[in-house]
Amino acid sequence: MKKQKITEKTGIMDALEINPDAANLLAEAGLGCLGCAMAHFETLEQGLAAHGFNKKEIKEIIEGLNK
């Protein structure tokens, strides 16, 4: 079965289910998503943008989550 791809529209909690290492990768980027109540409602794009990441940085982080 092919692994589901993470996109900027993927919910934060969904990304954590798709890639169990996502929590560590997001923490390395400066996000403590597991402790944030908004992680249950926001997409990766929304969460990263709220923390000041630009579109290029968001794209790079998402590419890392898919590796």
N, C-alpha and C positions, 0 to 999 in steps of 0.2 A: 504494500500500500504506500502510495506517495505521501510524503510529509506535506502538510498544509503550509502554504506560504504566508508569511507575516507581511502585512502592508501597513501603510500609515493609517488606514481605516480600521485596522484590527484593534479590538478592545484590549486594554492593558492586561486584564486578567486572562483573556483568551490567548494573548501572546505568551503568558506564563505557562499556560497549559500546552501550547504547541511546542514551546522550547523551554524545558525546565531550567536551562542555563540563563534564560532571559533576566531573571532577578539579579544575578551576578553582573551581567553585562550592563543592565540599566543602572545598577548601583555604581559601577565603575564610571559611568557617565555623569554621576552625581544625583541620581534619582533613587529615592527609597520607596519605590512603588508599593511594596507589600504592606507598608505601614500607612499608606494614604487611603482615606475613605473614597477619594475620587477615582481611584484605580478601578473601582467597580462600575464606573459610569463613563469614563473618558476613553477615547481612542489613543493610540500611541502618539499620533500627530497632535492632538489636543494637549495631552500631558507634557510632551516635550516642548511644545510651543509655549505653554504656560510657564515653563522653567527657563525660557529665554533662548531655546535652540532655534536656529534659522532652518529654512527648508533644506539646504545642502547638508547641514549637520543631522537633521532628522533622517534624510535619505541614507547617510552613512551609517547611522546607528541601526536602522532597519536592515540594511545590507548585512551588518554584523550579526544581527539576530537570526538571519536566514542561513548563516554559514554552519 
